[in-house]
Amino acid sequence: MHISKTLLFFVFTISIAFFINACGYKPSTYYAKKEMEGNVFVKLDVSLEDPRNSVLVKDAVNKILLQKLDSKIVNDRNRADVIMNLGINSVSITTLQYDEEGYNKLYKAEVVIKVEYFRKDDGIKKSFIVDGEYDFSIDIGTTLTDSNRFDAISNASTKAVDEILSKIAVASFK
């Protein structure tokens, strides 16, 4: 009895597809999409200490909602199915290392962002905090400029925002 290679390939492919479906695996974006389904209104609490970085955080969150979750961003709170509030809780820059002459050599920027959201259909409010860190150095003997600070906080904010997607997926089970 001779079984063709095409038939064996077909049976193998169907078996693998059945196995993957049978185990019930779904990526975290599946759950996050379900949580952010419909129209989303994003409200930003602007930090008086860092207004430029607050706007960057909102833009990064909007980008994730649009590109990864296929959400529809609306500008009117009344048309929204999901209302999300963002705010920078804290921003800090600390010195990690000094050189042999006592100059600051290595810094760490840390940003903590608070995220709150609720779906109008179930009325349950959910919140979580994400944080991001970014280590950076400056030239020996120079001081930390506003430009260095802004770039470092932007990078730390981006790392914090990257964590929002997984936190939304986890929050969908609560």
C-alpha positions in Angstrom: 0.0 0.0 0.0 1.6 3.2 -1.2 0.5 6.6 0.4 1.5 9.7 -1.5 3.6 12.4 0.0 0.9 14.9 -0.7 -1.7 13.0 1.4 0.8 12.6 4.2 1.6 16.3 4.1 -2.1 17.2 4.1 -2.9 14.9 7.1 0.2 16.3 9.0 -0.9 19.9 8.4 -4.5 19.2 9.5 -3.2 17.4 12.6 -1.0 20.3 13.6 -3.7 22.9 13.0 -6.1 20.8 15.1 -3.6 20.5 17.9 -2.9 24.2 18.1 -6.6 25.1 18.1 -7.4 22.4 20.6 -5.0 23.8 23.2 -7.0 27.1 23.2 -4.0 29.4 23.0 -4.9 33.0 22.4 -2.3 35.8 22.4 -2.5 38.7 24.9 -3.6 41.1 22.1 -6.8 39.0 21.7 -7.8 39.8 25.3 -6.7 43.4 25.1 -8.7 43.9 21.9 -11.8 42.6 23.6 -11.2 44.9 26.5 -10.7 48.0 24.3 -13.5 47.1 21.8 -15.5 50.0 20.4 -14.8 53.7 20.5 -12.1 54.8 22.9 -11.7 58.2 24.4 -8.2 59.0 25.9 -8.0 61.7 28.5 -4.6 63.1 29.5 -3.8 64.6 32.9 -1.0 66.9 31.9 1.9 66.9 34.3 2.8 70.5 35.2 6.4 69.3 35.7 6.7 67.6 32.3 4.0 68.8 29.9 5.9 67.8 26.8 6.4 64.2 28.0 2.7 64.0 29.0 1.8 64.6 25.4 4.3 62.1 24.2 2.8 59.4 26.5 -0.7 60.1 25.1 0.5 59.9 21.5 2.3 56.6 22.2 -0.9 55.1 23.9 -3.0 56.3 20.9 -0.5 54.6 18.6 -0.8 51.3 20.5 -4.6 51.5 20.5 -4.8 52.1 16.8 -2.0 49.9 15.5 -2.1 46.9 17.8 -5.7 46.8 19.1 -7.5 48.3 16.1 -9.4 50.6 18.4 -11.3 53.6 17.2 -10.1 56.8 18.9 -12.8 59.4 19.4 -12.5 63.0 20.6 -16.0 63.1 22.2 -16.3 61.4 25.6 -20.1 60.9 25.1 -19.4 58.8 21.9 -16.9 56.5 23.7 -17.5 52.9 24.8 -14.2 53.0 26.7 -12.8 56.0 28.6 -9.1 55.9 29.4 -7.4 58.3 31.8 -3.6 58.7 31.6 -1.3 60.6 33.9 2.4 60.7 34.7 2.6 59.9 38.4 6.3 60.6 38.7 9.5 61.4 36.8 12.9 61.0 38.3 16.5 61.1 37.2 19.1 59.7 39.5 22.8 59.4 39.3 24.1 55.8 39.0 27.8 56.3 38.7 30.5 59.0 39.1 33.9 59.1 37.3 37.2 59.3 39.3 37.0 63.1 39.3 33.6 63.2 40.9 31.6 64.1 37.8 28.2 62.4 37.2 28.8 59.7 34.5 25.8 57.5 34.3 22.1 58.4 35.0 18.8 56.6 35.1 15.5 58.1 34.1 12.4 56.6 35.5 8.8 57.3 34.6 5.7 56.0 36.4 2.4 56.2 34.5 -1.1 55.7 36.0 -3.7 54.2 33.7 -7.4 54.1 34.5 -10.2 53.0 32.2 -13.7 51.8 32.3 -16.1 50.3 29.8 -19.5 52.0 29.8 -21.3 48.7 29.2 -20.2 47.1 32.5 -19.3 50.2 34.4 -16.3 48.6 36.1 -13.4 50.9 36.6 -9.9 49.3 36.2 -6.6 50.8 36.9 -2.9 49.9 37.0 0.5 51.5 37.0 3.3 51.0 34.5 6.9 52.2 34.8 9.8 52.5 32.5 13.5 53.0 33.0 16.2 54.3 30.7 20.0 54.4 31.6 22.1 57.0 29.8 25.4 58.7 30.0 26.7 62.1 29.1 30.1 63.3 28.2 32.6 63.6 31.0 32.7 67.0 32.5 29.5 68.2 31.0 26.2 68.9 32.8 22.8 67.4 32.2 21.0 69.5 29.7 17.2 69.9 29.1 17.7 68.1 25.9 19.4 65.1 27.6 16.6 65.1 30.2 13.8 65.2 27.6 15.3 62.4 25.5 15.9 60.2 28.6 12.3 60.7 29.9 10.9 60.1 26.4 12.8 56.7 26.2 11.7 55.7 29.7 8.1 56.7 28.8 8.2 54.6 25.7 9.3 51.6 27.7 6.4 52.2 30.2 3.8 52.5 27.4 5.0 49.2 25.9 3.8 47.5 29.1 0.3 48.9 28.9 -0.8 46.3 26.3 0.0 43.3 28.6 -1.6 45.1 31.6 -4.8 45.6 29.7 -4.9 41.9 28.8 -4.3 40.9 32.4 -7.0 43.3 33.6 -9.5 41.7 31.3 -9.6 38.7 33.6 -10.5 40.7 36.7 
